[in-house]
Amino acid sequence: MFTVAVALLIACGGAETPEPTPAPAPVAPATPETPTLTPEELKGSAENHTLVPSPVETQNALKAAGIETKLGSLIPERQFDLKQSDLDHIAIRTGVILSDMLLTVTTSEKPVLVDRLKSIRTGLASINGGPDIDAQLLNTIDRVTADAVTRDELLKEFDELSGAVIPELEFNGNARVVPLIQAGSWLGGANLVAKAVKEKGNPEGASSLLKQPAVVKYFLKYVKTEGAEKAPAQVTQKLDESLTTLDGLASKAEPFVAADIDKVIQVTDDVLALL
């Protein structure tokens, strides 16, 4: 489940088909190491493939793996700037917090859950997420604070909201930040799940959660193409190296072993340290 926590952002049901764009100017053929992926193709890959389970499916998988209750204790205190930094960093950081929230929505203490929802609201507002998203988050915060919604009800609501976020962000002119939010959620989720699995000592049981080769390839293509100029060279190089490593792990036919879990932790720690 390298992307257990991007379910809120990856589904695009109901989004209108974008207007056709003029054909790009001819470019030199890409090498196998640098796949060609236009912004339209990138957007289409997110819309046309179910890359991750829904939040409800994710929680069921976490329970089945026996790691649901461990995740909260593994989340560090995030000291993210969600207002003053550049939009790309805000998007990635918001994605990490979104991962924290979704993975622990049924187990975290109320003040912790409220703080994460507030941080997500701040981050999405900073990238002009739109009034509908903001109103929904504010309503959710109020109901959680007032104990007016159960955690299971909240989980189902996030499941139902899974198709609303990408269209709203794109409507407000922020389509380019969507893969960055997804990447933050993906990295944060993979990191936490791998650490919980390591503590439990059952790497084989985590294979179904951590093996998502289509997702890894999606972000690897993004880093090599559309995202190549969105961050300093040393950052994109680290992302490229880390994603290539994870691509190899996710594509393994055999169940994960302890060394595989350690590698997931190492490479995701490396990327998160860049934030």
C-alpha positions as CSV (number, residue, x, y, z in Angstrom):
1,M,0.0,0.0,0.0
2,F,2.6,2.5,-1.0
3,T,-0.5,4.9,-1.3
4,V,-2.8,3.7,1.4
5,A,-3.6,7.3,2.2
6,V,-4.1,9.0,-1.1
7,A,-7.6,7.5,-1.6
8,L,-9.1,10.8,-0.7
9,L,-7.3,12.4,-3.5
10,I,-6.8,9.8,-6.2
11,A,-10.4,9.1,-7.3
12,C,-11.8,11.4,-9.9
13,G,-15.3,10.1,-10.4
14,G,-17.5,12.9,-11.8
15,A,-14.8,15.1,-13.1
16,E,-15.6,16.7,-16.5
17,T,-13.4,15.7,-19.5
18,P,-11.0,18.5,-20.2
19,E,-11.1,20.4,-23.4
20,P,-8.7,19.0,-26.0
21,T,-5.3,20.8,-26.1
22,P,-3.2,21.5,-29.2
23,A,-0.7,18.9,-30.1
24,P,2.8,19.6,-28.6
25,A,5.7,20.4,-30.8
26,P,7.8,17.4,-31.8
27,V,10.4,16.4,-29.3
28,A,13.3,14.0,-29.5
29,P,12.4,10.4,-28.6
30,A,12.8,9.7,-24.9
31,T,15.2,7.1,-23.7
32,P,13.9,4.1,-21.7
33,E,15.4,5.7,-18.6
34,T,13.3,8.9,-19.1
35,P,9.8,7.9,-20.2
36,T,7.7,10.5,-22.0
37,L,4.5,11.5,-20.1
38,T,2.6,14.7,-21.1
39,P,0.6,16.6,-18.5
40,E,-2.6,15.2,-20.2
41,E,-1.3,11.7,-20.0
42,L,-0.3,12.1,-16.4
43,K,-3.8,13.4,-15.5
44,G,-5.4,10.6,-17.4
45,S,-3.4,8.0,-15.6
46,A,-4.7,9.3,-12.3
47,E,-8.3,9.4,-13.6
48,N,-8.5,6.1,-15.4
49,H,-6.8,3.7,-13.0
50,T,-7.8,2.7,-9.5
51,L,-4.4,3.0,-7.9
52,V,-5.3,2.6,-4.3
53,P,-8.0,1.1,-2.1
54,S,-10.7,3.3,-0.6
55,P,-10.3,4.6,3.0
56,V,-12.7,1.9,4.2
57,E,-10.8,-0.8,2.3
58,T,-7.5,0.5,3.7
59,Q,-8.7,0.4,7.3
60,N,-9.9,-3.2,6.7
61,A,-6.5,-4.1,5.3
62,L,-4.7,-2.5,8.3
63,K,-6.9,-4.4,10.7
64,A,-6.3,-7.7,8.9
65,A,-2.5,-7.0,9.1
66,G,-2.8,-6.3,12.8
67,I,-1.0,-2.9,12.6
68,E,-3.9,-0.4,12.9
69,T,-3.3,0.5,16.5
70,K,0.5,0.9,16.1
71,L,0.5,3.7,13.6
72,G,-0.4,6.6,15.8
73,S,2.6,6.0,18.1
74,L,4.9,6.1,15.1
75,I,3.9,9.5,13.7
76,P,6.5,12.2,14.7
77,E,5.5,15.7,15.5
78,R,5.3,17.5,12.2
79,Q,6.8,21.0,12.1
80,F,5.7,21.9,8.6
81,D,5.3,25.4,7.2
82,L,1.9,25.3,5.5
83,K,1.6,29.0,4.8
84,Q,4.8,30.8,3.9
85,S,6.7,28.2,1.8
86,D,6.3,27.6,-1.9
87,L,3.2,25.8,-3.2
88,D,5.0,22.6,-4.1
89,H,6.4,22.1,-0.6
90,I,3.0,23.0,0.9
91,A,1.3,20.4,-1.3
92,I,3.7,17.6,-0.4
93,R,3.6,18.5,3.3
94,T,-0.2,18.6,3.3
95,G,-0.2,15.2,1.7
96,V,1.9,13.8,4.5
97,I,-0.5,15.1,7.1
98,L,-3.4,13.8,5.1
99,S,-1.7,10.4,5.4
100,D,-1.3,10.7,9.1
101,M,-5.0,11.6,9.5
102,L,-6.5,8.9,7.3
103,L,-4.3,6.1,8.7
104,T,-5.3,6.9,12.2
105,V,-8.9,8.3,11.7
106,T,-10.4,5.5,13.8
107,T,-7.7,5.4,16.5
108,S,-6.3,8.8,17.2
109,E,-7.3,11.0,20.2
110,K,-9.8,13.7,19.4
111,P,-7.4,16.7,19.9
112,V,-4.8,15.0,17.6
113,L,-7.4,14.3,14.9
114,V,-8.7,17.9,15.1
115,D,-5.2,19.3,14.8
116,R,-4.5,17.2,11.7
117,L,-7.8,18.3,10.1
118,K,-6.9,21.9,10.8
119,S,-3.5,21.5,9.3
120,I,-5.0,19.9,6.2
121,R,-7.4,22.8,5.9
122,T,-4.6,25.3,6.2
123,G,-2.5,23.5,3.6
124,L,-5.4,23.2,1.1
125,A,-6.3,26.8,1.6
126,S,-2.7,27.9,0.9
127,I,-2.9,26.2,-2.5
128,N,-6.4,27.6,-3.2
129,G,-8.2,24.3,-2.6
130,G,-11.6,26.0,-3.0
131,P,-14.5,26.9,-0.9
132,D,-16.3,23.6,-1.1
133,I,-13.3,21.7,0.3
134,D,-12.8,24.3,3.0
135,A,-16.4,24.2,4.1
136,Q,-16.5,20.5,4.3
137,L,-13.3,20.4,6.4
138,L,-14.6,23.1,8.7
139,N,-17.9,21.2,9.1
140,T,-15.9,18.0,9.9
141,I,-13.8,19.8,12.5
142,D,-16.8,21.2,14.2
143,R,-18.6,17.8,14.3
144,V,-15.5,16.0,15.6
145,T,-15.0,18.7,18.3
146,A,-18.6,18.3,19.4
147,D,-18.5,14.5,19.3
148,A,-21.3,14.7,16.8
149,V,-19.8,12.0,14.5
150,T,-18.4,8.6,15.2
151,R,-15.1,7.5,13.8
152,D,-16.7,4.8,11.7
153,E,-19.1,7.4,10.3
154,L,-16.2,9.7,9.6
155,L,-14.3,7.0,7.8
156,K,-17.3,6.4,5.6
157,E,-17.6,10.1,4.9
158,F,-14.0,10.3,3.7
159,D,-14.8,7.3,1.5
160,E,-17.7,9.2,-0.1
161,L,-15.6,12.3,-0.5
162,S,-12.9,10.4,-2.4
163,G,-14.1,11.7,-5.8
164,A,-14.5,15.4,-4.8
165,V,-11.0,16.7,-4.2
166,I,-9.2,16.5,-7.5
167,P,-11.9,18.1,-9.6
168,E,-12.2,21.0,-7.1
169,L,-8.4,21.6,-7.0
170,E,-8.3,21.5,-10.8
171,F,-11.2,23.9,-11.1
172,N,-9.3,26.4,-9.0
173,G,-6.3,26.2,-11.3
174,N,-4.1,24.0,-9.1
175,A,-4.0,20.8,-11.1
176,R,-0.2,20.7,-11.0
177,V,-0.1,20.4,-7.2
178,V,-2.3,17.3,-7.1
179,P,0.4,14.8,-7.8
180,L,2.5,16.5,-5.2
181,I,-0.2,16.0,-2.5
182,Q,-0.5,12.4,-3.6
183,A,3.2,11.9,-3.4
184,G,3.3,13.3,0.1
185,S,0.5,11.0,1.2
186,W,2.0,8.1,-0.5
187,L,5.5,8.6,1.1
188,G,4.0,9.2,4.6
189,G,1.7,6.2,4.4
190,A,4.4,3.8,3.1
191,N,6.8,5.0,5.8
192,L,4.4,4.5,8.7
193,V,3.0,1.2,7.5
194,A,6.5,-0.2,7.0
195,K,7.6,0.9,10.5
196,A,4.5,-0.7,12.0
197,V,5.1,-3.9,10.1
198,K,8.7,-4.0,11.3
199,E,7.5,-3.6,14.9
200,K,5.1,-6.4,14.5
201,G,7.7,-8.6,12.9
202,N,5.6,-10.0,10.1
203,P,7.0,-8.7,6.8
204,E,5.2,-11.4,4.7
205,G,1.8,-10.3,6.0
206,A,2.5,-6.7,4.7
207,S,3.1,-7.7,1.1
208,S,-0.5,-6.9,0.0
209,L,-0.4,-3.6,1.7
210,L,3.0,-2.4,0.5
211,K,3.1,-3.8,-3.1
212,Q,1.5,-1.2,-5.4
213,P,3.8,-1.2,-8.5
214,A,1.3,0.8,-10.7
215,V,1.4,3.6,-8.1
216,V,5.2,3.6,-7.9
217,K,5.5,3.8,-11.7
218,Y,3.0,6.6,-11.8
219,F,5.1,8.8,-9.5
220,L,8.4,7.7,-11.0
221,K,7.1,9.0,-14.4
222,Y,6.0,12.2,-12.8
223,V,9.3,12.9,-11.2
224,K,11.1,12.2,-14.5
225,T,8.9,14.4,-16.6
226,E,6.2,16.8,-15.4
227,G,7.8,17.1,-12.0
228,A,11.4,17.4,-13.1
229,E,11.5,21.2,-12.9
230,K,9.3,21.6,-9.8
231,A,12.1,21.1,-7.3
232,P,15.9,21.5,-7.0
233,A,18.0,19.0,-8.8
234,Q,19.2,17.3,-5.7
235,V,15.6,16.7,-4.6
236,T,14.4,15.3,-7.8
237,Q,17.5,13.1,-8.0
238,K,16.8,11.7,-4.5
239,L,13.2,11.1,-5.5
240,D,14.2,9.4,-8.7
241,E,16.6,7.1,-6.8
242,S,14.1,6.3,-4.1
243,L,11.3,5.6,-6.4
244,T,13.4,3.4,-8.6
245,T,14.3,1.4,-5.5
246,L,10.7,1.1,-4.4
247,D,9.6,0.2,-7.9
248,G,11.9,-2.9,-7.8
249,L,10.5,-3.8,-4.4
250,A,6.9,-3.4,-5.4
251,S,7.4,-5.5,-8.4
252,K,8.8,-8.5,-6.5
253,A,6.9,-11.7,-7.1
254,E,7.9,-13.1,-3.7
255,P,6.5,-11.9,-0.3
256,F,8.4,-9.2,1.5
257,V,11.2,-10.2,3.9
258,A,12.6,-8.1,6.7
259,A,15.3,-6.6,4.5
260,D,12.6,-5.3,2.1
261,I,10.8,-3.6,4.9
262,D,14.0,-2.0,6.1
263,K,14.6,-0.7,2.6
264,V,11.2,0.9,2.3
265,I,11.8,2.6,5.7
266,Q,15.2,3.9,4.6
267,V,14.2,5.3,1.3
268,T,11.0,6.9,2.5
269,D,12.8,8.4,5.5
270,D,15.4,9.9,3.1
271,V,12.7,11.6,1.0
272,L,10.7,12.8,4.0
273,A,13.9,14.4,5.4
274,L,13.9,16.7,2.4
275,L,10.7,18.3,3.5
